[in-house]
Amino acid sequence: MTPTRLTTSDDLKATGVNPCVGRPTSAAARVDTRGSNASARPTFGIRHSTLPSGFSLTEMLVVIGVMVLLIGLAVPAFRSLSGSNSIEGASNVVSASLARARAQALGLQRPHGIAFYRDAATGRYAMALVEAKSPAQWTADTTYAVGDWVYTGPSTSRAHFVCIVAHTSAVGTPPPGANWETVHATANTAINAGDLAIDLVAGSDRLLLPTGVDAATVSDTYRDLGVVLFDANGAVVSSQYTIAFESRLYQQVVPGATGATTFVDQVSQIGLMLFDRELAANAATRAIYIQDNATPLLVNRYNGTIVKGE
């Protein structure tokens, strides 16, 4: 029996094989024989990466340009939807406020409305929930509720008060006092008979229109102070009303105003005008600018909804 001979490193070297890795070491042995058209190239065991290369500068600039374009198109649309600082946004605020006033009038079965005025503290146009009452003469042994209006004195010189604490009046304790708030201290000219006395609803806050939007009520002129009123049936009414200078409402218009003979006395409105404050201020004539450019809002007489004019 012939003994088996082991392969040595010298034998591997003689055949051109690297004894360490078992691969051909000679150039002839390293020729790629995968096909007749394959190129003869050495293989060193290095794998080429299959990961994609990064973006080029041109591609990045194109993407950035598209993003800027989309943002430029989206911003105006977003502002329009949000209604911020816009006539559309102001219209929404007015509509919601009128709906609240109408609900109050229906629920409490007495006239309520929204007063429109320029707020002295901020210089912006504001709205506030108001109530209207015909003041009655104060009498003793009468139960008064919060918000009741009374007057004392003769018809030629009356003082007006609003109840701030529910109570039953006693003989010899006419207002003023702890239960009353003075609306108008003295007057040489009384509030006209049948007029509605207008003031803020106790505890209600003012609501400012969006920045940059102004408003004016329409009567014989474009006024900064006006009122839209609803009666107990929820219908818009055109009534003569009075705002005393010492009232809480007028003190927000002109803080510290007093006047023994002066009232704001006019007819309630059925709508108002909204316009751009800055453009109106820079116009040659404010009234003409309002007439030509403002958006009129008319209040539906029966349901209190807003109807936009052109």
C-alpha positions as CSV (number, residue, x, y, z in Angstrom):
1,M,0.0,0.0,0.0
2,T,1.4,3.4,-1.1
3,P,1.5,5.9,1.8
4,T,-0.6,9.2,1.4
5,R,1.5,12.3,0.9
6,L,0.4,15.5,2.6
7,T,0.3,18.8,0.6
8,T,2.9,21.2,1.8
9,S,3.2,25.0,1.5
10,D,5.9,24.4,-1.1
11,D,3.4,22.5,-3.2
12,L,0.9,25.4,-3.0
13,K,3.5,27.9,-4.0
14,A,4.5,25.8,-7.0
15,T,0.9,25.9,-8.2
16,G,0.6,29.7,-7.7
17,V,-1.7,29.6,-4.7
18,N,-1.2,31.7,-1.6
19,P,-1.0,29.3,1.2
20,C,-2.5,31.9,3.7
21,V,-5.7,32.6,1.9
22,G,-6.0,30.0,-0.7
23,R,-6.1,32.4,-3.6
24,P,-4.0,32.6,-6.7
25,T,-0.9,34.8,-6.4
26,S,0.4,34.8,-10.0
27,A,-1.0,37.2,-12.6
28,A,-2.0,34.3,-14.8
29,A,-3.9,32.5,-12.1
30,R,-5.7,35.8,-11.2
31,V,-7.2,36.2,-14.7
32,D,-11.1,36.3,-14.5
33,T,-12.3,33.4,-16.6
34,R,-16.1,34.0,-16.1
35,G,-16.6,34.5,-19.8
36,S,-14.8,35.2,-23.0
37,N,-15.9,38.9,-23.0
38,A,-15.0,39.4,-19.3
39,S,-12.1,41.9,-18.8
40,A,-9.0,40.6,-17.3
41,R,-8.7,42.5,-14.0
42,P,-7.2,41.5,-10.7
43,T,-9.5,40.9,-7.7
44,F,-8.4,42.0,-4.3
45,G,-11.5,41.0,-2.3
46,I,-12.8,44.7,-2.0
47,R,-16.6,45.1,-2.2
48,H,-17.9,48.2,-3.9
49,S,-20.6,50.2,-2.0
50,T,-24.2,50.0,-3.3
51,L,-25.4,53.1,-1.2
52,P,-26.7,56.1,-3.3
53,S,-24.6,59.2,-3.5
54,G,-25.7,62.5,-1.8
55,F,-27.8,65.3,-3.4
56,S,-26.0,67.7,-5.6
57,L,-26.0,71.5,-5.0
58,T,-28.3,72.0,-8.0
59,E,-30.9,69.5,-6.7
60,M,-30.9,71.2,-3.2
61,L,-31.4,74.6,-4.7
62,V,-34.4,73.4,-6.7
63,V,-36.0,71.8,-3.6
64,I,-35.5,75.0,-1.6
65,G,-37.0,77.1,-4.4
66,V,-40.1,74.9,-4.6
67,M,-40.5,75.1,-0.8
68,V,-40.3,78.9,-0.8
69,L,-42.9,79.1,-3.6
70,L,-45.3,76.8,-1.7
71,I,-44.9,78.9,1.5
72,G,-45.6,82.1,-0.4
73,L,-48.8,80.6,-1.8
74,A,-49.9,79.2,1.6
75,V,-49.5,82.2,3.8
76,P,-52.2,84.4,2.1
77,A,-54.6,81.4,2.1
78,F,-53.9,80.8,5.8
79,R,-54.6,84.4,6.7
80,S,-57.8,84.3,4.8
81,L,-59.0,81.2,6.6
82,S,-58.0,82.5,10.0
83,G,-59.5,85.9,9.4
84,S,-56.7,87.5,11.4
85,N,-56.4,91.3,11.0
86,S,-59.0,91.2,8.2
87,I,-62.5,92.5,7.4
88,E,-63.6,88.9,7.2
89,G,-62.4,88.2,10.7
90,A,-64.1,91.4,12.0
91,S,-67.4,90.3,10.4
92,N,-67.2,87.0,12.2
93,V,-66.6,88.8,15.5
94,V,-69.6,91.1,14.9
95,S,-71.9,88.3,13.9
96,A,-71.1,86.3,17.1
97,S,-71.6,89.3,19.3
98,L,-74.9,90.1,17.8
99,A,-76.1,86.5,18.2
100,R,-75.2,86.7,21.9
101,A,-77.1,90.0,22.4
102,R,-80.2,88.6,20.6
103,A,-80.1,85.5,22.8
104,Q,-80.0,87.7,25.9
105,A,-83.0,89.8,24.7
106,L,-85.0,86.6,24.1
107,G,-84.0,85.0,27.3
108,L,-84.5,87.9,29.6
109,Q,-87.4,89.4,27.7
110,R,-86.1,92.9,27.6
111,P,-84.1,94.9,25.0
112,H,-80.4,94.1,24.7
113,G,-77.9,94.9,22.0
114,I,-74.3,95.6,21.1
115,A,-72.7,99.0,21.4
116,F,-69.9,99.9,18.9
117,Y,-67.4,102.5,20.0
118,R,-63.7,103.5,19.9
119,D,-62.1,102.3,23.1
120,A,-60.2,105.1,24.8
121,A,-57.7,102.7,26.5
122,T,-56.5,101.0,23.3
123,G,-57.6,103.3,20.5
124,R,-59.1,100.3,18.8
125,Y,-62.7,99.8,17.8
126,A,-64.6,97.8,20.4
127,M,-68.0,96.2,21.1
128,A,-69.8,95.5,24.3
129,L,-73.0,93.9,25.4
130,V,-75.6,96.5,26.6
131,E,-79.1,96.6,28.0
132,A,-81.8,99.2,27.5
133,K,-84.4,100.2,30.1
134,S,-86.9,103.0,30.6
135,P,-86.0,104.4,34.0
136,A,-88.8,104.5,36.5
137,Q,-89.2,106.9,39.4
138,W,-87.7,105.6,42.6
139,T,-90.3,104.7,45.3
140,A,-90.1,103.3,48.8
141,D,-91.2,99.8,49.7
142,T,-90.3,98.5,46.3
143,T,-88.2,95.4,45.5
144,Y,-85.4,96.3,43.1
145,A,-83.3,93.7,41.2
146,V,-79.7,94.2,40.0
147,G,-79.8,96.2,36.8
148,D,-83.0,98.1,37.5
149,W,-82.8,101.8,36.6
150,V,-84.5,104.6,38.5
151,Y,-84.5,108.4,38.6
152,T,-85.2,110.9,41.4
153,G,-86.1,114.5,41.2
154,P,-88.5,116.5,39.0
155,S,-88.7,116.1,35.2
156,T,-86.6,119.2,34.6
157,S,-83.7,118.0,36.9
158,R,-83.4,114.3,37.3
159,A,-80.6,112.0,38.6
160,H,-80.4,108.5,37.3
161,F,-79.2,105.4,39.1
162,V,-78.8,101.6,38.4
163,C,-79.3,99.0,41.1
164,I,-76.1,97.0,42.0
165,V,-77.5,95.1,45.0
166,A,-80.9,93.5,45.1
167,H,-83.0,95.0,47.9
168,T,-86.3,96.4,49.0
169,S,-86.2,100.1,49.3
170,A,-87.1,101.8,52.6
171,V,-88.7,105.1,53.2
172,G,-86.3,107.9,53.5
173,T,-83.4,106.1,51.8
174,P,-83.5,107.2,48.1
175,P,-80.4,106.7,46.0
176,P,-77.5,107.3,45.9
177,G,-76.3,104.7,48.5
178,A,-74.6,101.4,48.8
179,N,-77.3,99.7,46.7
180,W,-77.1,102.0,43.8
181,E,-74.6,103.2,41.2
182,T,-74.9,106.7,39.8
183,V,-75.5,106.9,36.1
184,H,-76.1,110.6,35.8
185,A,-75.9,112.8,38.9
186,T,-77.9,115.8,37.8
187,A,-79.5,117.0,34.7
188,N,-81.1,120.3,33.7
189,T,-82.6,118.4,30.7
190,A,-84.2,115.0,31.6
191,I,-83.9,111.9,29.5
192,N,-86.6,112.1,27.0
193,A,-89.8,110.3,27.9
194,G,-89.9,106.9,26.2
195,D,-86.2,106.9,25.5
196,L,-84.2,103.7,26.3
197,A,-81.4,104.3,28.7
198,I,-78.4,102.4,27.5
199,D,-75.5,101.1,29.5
200,L,-73.2,98.1,29.8
201,V,-74.5,94.8,31.1
202,A,-73.0,94.3,34.6
203,G,-69.9,92.1,34.4
204,S,-69.6,92.0,30.6
205,D,-66.3,92.7,28.9
206,R,-65.6,94.7,25.8
207,L,-64.5,92.8,22.7
208,L,-61.9,94.4,20.4
209,L,-62.1,94.1,16.6
210,P,-59.0,92.7,14.9
211,T,-56.0,95.1,14.7
212,G,-56.1,97.3,11.7
213,V,-59.9,97.1,11.2
214,D,-62.1,100.1,12.0
215,A,-65.9,100.5,12.0
216,A,-68.5,103.2,11.9
217,T,-72.2,103.1,12.4
218,V,-74.5,104.7,9.9
219,S,-77.0,107.3,10.9
220,D,-77.0,110.8,9.4
221,T,-73.2,110.5,9.4
222,Y,-70.5,107.9,10.0
223,R,-70.3,107.8,13.8
224,D,-67.8,106.1,16.1
225,L,-70.5,105.4,18.7
226,G,-73.7,103.5,17.9
227,V,-75.9,100.7,19.1
228,V,-77.8,97.8,17.5
229,L,-80.8,96.8,19.6
230,F,-83.0,93.7,19.8
231,D,-86.4,93.7,21.4
232,A,-87.9,91.0,23.6
233,N,-88.9,89.1,20.5
234,G,-85.4,89.0,19.1
235,A,-86.1,91.5,16.3
236,V,-83.9,94.4,15.4
237,V,-85.5,97.7,16.5
238,S,-84.9,101.3,15.6
239,S,-85.5,103.2,18.8
240,Q,-84.5,106.5,20.4
241,Y,-81.9,105.8,23.1
242,T,-79.9,107.8,25.5
243,I,-76.4,107.3,26.9
244,A,-75.5,109.4,30.0
245,F,-72.0,110.7,30.2
246,E,-71.5,109.2,33.6
247,S,-72.6,105.8,32.5
248,R,-70.2,102.9,32.4
249,L,-70.4,102.7,28.7
250,Y,-69.5,106.3,27.9
251,Q,-66.7,106.2,30.5
252,Q,-65.0,103.7,28.2
253,V,-65.3,106.1,25.3
254,V,-64.3,109.3,27.2
255,P,-62.9,108.4,30.6
256,G,-63.8,111.0,33.3
257,A,-66.4,112.7,31.1
258,T,-69.1,114.6,33.0
259,G,-72.0,116.8,31.9
260,A,-75.1,117.9,33.7
261,T,-76.9,118.8,30.5
262,T,-75.3,116.5,27.9
263,F,-76.4,113.1,26.7
264,V,-75.6,111.0,23.7
265,D,-79.1,110.9,22.2
266,Q,-79.8,109.2,18.9
267,V,-81.6,106.3,17.1
268,S,-80.3,102.8,17.2
269,Q,-78.8,101.4,14.0
270,I,-79.5,98.5,11.8
271,G,-75.9,97.9,10.6
272,L,-72.3,99.3,10.4
273,M,-69.4,99.7,8.1
274,L,-66.0,97.9,8.3
275,F,-62.9,99.3,6.7
276,D,-59.1,99.4,6.8
277,R,-58.1,101.8,9.5
278,E,-54.7,102.8,8.1
279,L,-56.0,103.5,4.6
280,A,-58.9,105.5,5.9
281,A,-56.5,107.6,8.1
282,N,-54.3,108.4,5.0
283,A,-57.2,109.2,2.8
284,A,-57.9,112.8,1.9
285,T,-61.5,112.6,3.3
286,R,-62.4,109.8,5.7
287,A,-66.1,109.9,5.0
288,I,-65.5,109.6,1.2
289,Y,-63.1,106.7,1.7
290,I,-65.7,104.9,3.9
291,Q,-68.4,105.5,1.3
292,D,-66.3,104.1,-1.5
293,N,-64.4,101.3,0.1
294,A,-66.0,100.1,3.4
295,T,-67.8,96.8,3.7
296,P,-71.4,97.4,4.9
297,L,-72.9,94.9,7.3
298,L,-76.6,95.0,7.6
299,V,-78.4,93.1,10.4
300,N,-81.4,90.9,9.4
301,R,-84.4,92.4,11.2
302,Y,-85.9,89.0,12.1
303,N,-83.1,86.7,13.0
304,G,-80.1,89.0,13.7
305,T,-77.8,87.5,11.1
306,I,-75.3,89.6,9.1
307,V,-75.9,90.4,5.5
308,K,-72.8,91.7,3.7
309,G,-73.2,94.5,1.2
310,E,-71.0,95.6,-1.6
